Amino acid sequence: MGRKLLLEKAHVEGIRYFDVYRREGGYRSVEKALKTMAPDDITEEVKKSGLRGRGGAGFPTGMKWSFLAKPEGVPRHLVVNADESEPGTFKDRYLMEFLPHLLIEGIIVSSYALGSNTSFIYIRGEYAWIVDILEQAIEEARNNGFLGKNILGSGFDCDIHVQRGAGAYICGEETALLESLEGKRGNPRIKPPFPAVKGVWDRPTVVNNVESIAAVVPIINEGAEEYAKIGVGKSTGTKLISACGNINKPGVYEIDMTISVEEFIYSDEWCGGIAKGKRLKACIPGGSSVPILPANLLLKTAKGEQRMMNYESLSDGGFQTGSMMGSGGFIVFDEDQCVVKHTYTLARFYRHESCGQCSPCREGTGWMEKLLLRLENGQGKMSDIDLLWDIQSKIEGNTICPLGDAAAWPVAAAIRHFRDEFEWHITHPEEAVIRNFGLAHYADERAVVPA
């Protein structure tokens, strides 16, 4: 069993409440930071820890903090992205529901480092019950002197406000989130200027994911060097994985990124193997927007090396033969799953969630949805596959925000790795309509992946 830094106390009875959390060692990092460290020391510790953003992009957190502009007399803000609308991802929900004080502790320390006296948690509208949990935890922290004016006599003031979203995927993009936080329609902004210079209400702002901010607590408690020893290479510390799909033990797992994908899927300690004794066909390892991989490229890289559960190994081979760690939404498909059907489902989602600001995304996502529906219903023709490929290539890289890429990548990867399944839908139209599963040979140990 790997070391747990975030979920170690998750199953302690009553850990949701301040008294129990405090008794179990909670808020030590706030005491250490405010009494013994300068704000810049905390940023340096986060830099040295190698912590990478846990929301999907994997950008170094400490470096992001160091970009924050500090103009004289202008307030700065920390905004926690708790929108978590990436399909297949639910680890932030778990953290906030069971360990709300861990997030609040991380916000206080991070706010001190950034000079933010007013910080925000922007949470997706569907997490209504978690809003109540967070607001109760914030009130408890305030009543015990960890929020409000002059925290622990340090002279540092900090307040946290919870803001509900309205269930828009686009508001997971940081500038769209800031627009929504200001009370406007959640449309992404053109960058530059970046939020670090002009963020919420044109003030310098840092936007970080829930898991990223929670990880600041063990970094300050244990020290950056100890944190960096966990994991491997540039994948330091622990990572929360939302495992779901056709596995025996779906759930949220905290891994140290030194285990292999094969061990993660098949070990009883983690996912417990494929459900109902079936074979592994494919997996989306980092949330719905990252490329799907067939079984043979998931367990081993194109070079034949074992694929590991970390940022570098999952992206080994680029998008030709690899994928991404992303947000850690690990979706497993067994041999009976139809890739065409699931790709259509994702395309429908991204078409619905496009804000419509950029023509390639607004028009292209609709075209992809229509073509995939046609193929799924056995009404497609061979030229549709090439047309799909052409459309996704014209969306990728041509939009203000990454939603266009998120819509294009699943379609590209599905065609790249499962082209003959698409062709089968065209050559066997009647059978494609009757049955909801695709070609099982991709679950064969030595399945050949079409180029």
Secondary structure as GFF3:
##gff-version 3
##sequence-region A 1 451
A	DSSP	alpha_helix	18	23	.	.	.	ID=ss1
A	DSSP	alpha_helix	28	36	.	.	.	ID=ss2
A	DSSP	alpha_helix	39	49	.	.	.	ID=ss3
A	DSSP	alpha_helix	61	66	.	.	.	ID=ss4
A	DSSP	beta_strand	77	82	.	.	.	ID=ss5
A	DSSP	alpha_helix	91	98	.	.	.	ID=ss6
A	DSSP	alpha_helix	100	114	.	.	.	ID=ss7
A	DSSP	beta_strand	118	123	.	.	.	ID=ss8
A	DSSP	alpha_helix	128	143	.	.	.	ID=ss9
A	DSSP	three_ten_helix	151	153	.	.	.	ID=ss10
A	DSSP	beta_strand	159	164	.	.	.	ID=ss11
A	DSSP	three_ten_helix	169	172	.	.	.	ID=ss12
A	DSSP	alpha_helix	174	181	.	.	.	ID=ss13
A	DSSP	three_ten_helix	200	202	.	.	.	ID=ss14
A	DSSP	beta_strand	205	209	.	.	.	ID=ss15
A	DSSP	alpha_helix	210	214	.	.	.	ID=ss16
A	DSSP	alpha_helix	216	222	.	.	.	ID=ss17
A	DSSP	alpha_helix	224	229	.	.	.	ID=ss18
A	DSSP	beta_strand	231	232	.	.	.	ID=ss19
A	DSSP	beta_strand	235	236	.	.	.	ID=ss20
A	DSSP	beta_strand	239	245	.	.	.	ID=ss21
A	DSSP	beta_strand	251	255	.	.	.	ID=ss22
A	DSSP	alpha_helix	261	266	.	.	.	ID=ss23
A	DSSP	three_ten_helix	275	277	.	.	.	ID=ss24
A	DSSP	beta_strand	280	284	.	.	.	ID=ss25
A	DSSP	beta_strand	293	294	.	.	.	ID=ss26
A	DSSP	alpha_helix	295	299	.	.	.	ID=ss27
A	DSSP	alpha_helix	311	314	.	.	.	ID=ss28
A	DSSP	alpha_helix	318	321	.	.	.	ID=ss29
A	DSSP	beta_strand	329	334	.	.	.	ID=ss30
A	DSSP	alpha_helix	339	353	.	.	.	ID=ss31
A	DSSP	alpha_helix	359	376	.	.	.	ID=ss32
A	DSSP	alpha_helix	382	395	.	.	.	ID=ss33
A	DSSP	alpha_helix	403	427	.	.	.	ID=ss34
A	DSSP	alpha_helix	429	434	.	.	.	ID=ss35
A	DSSP	three_ten_helix	440	443	.	.	.	ID=ss36
###
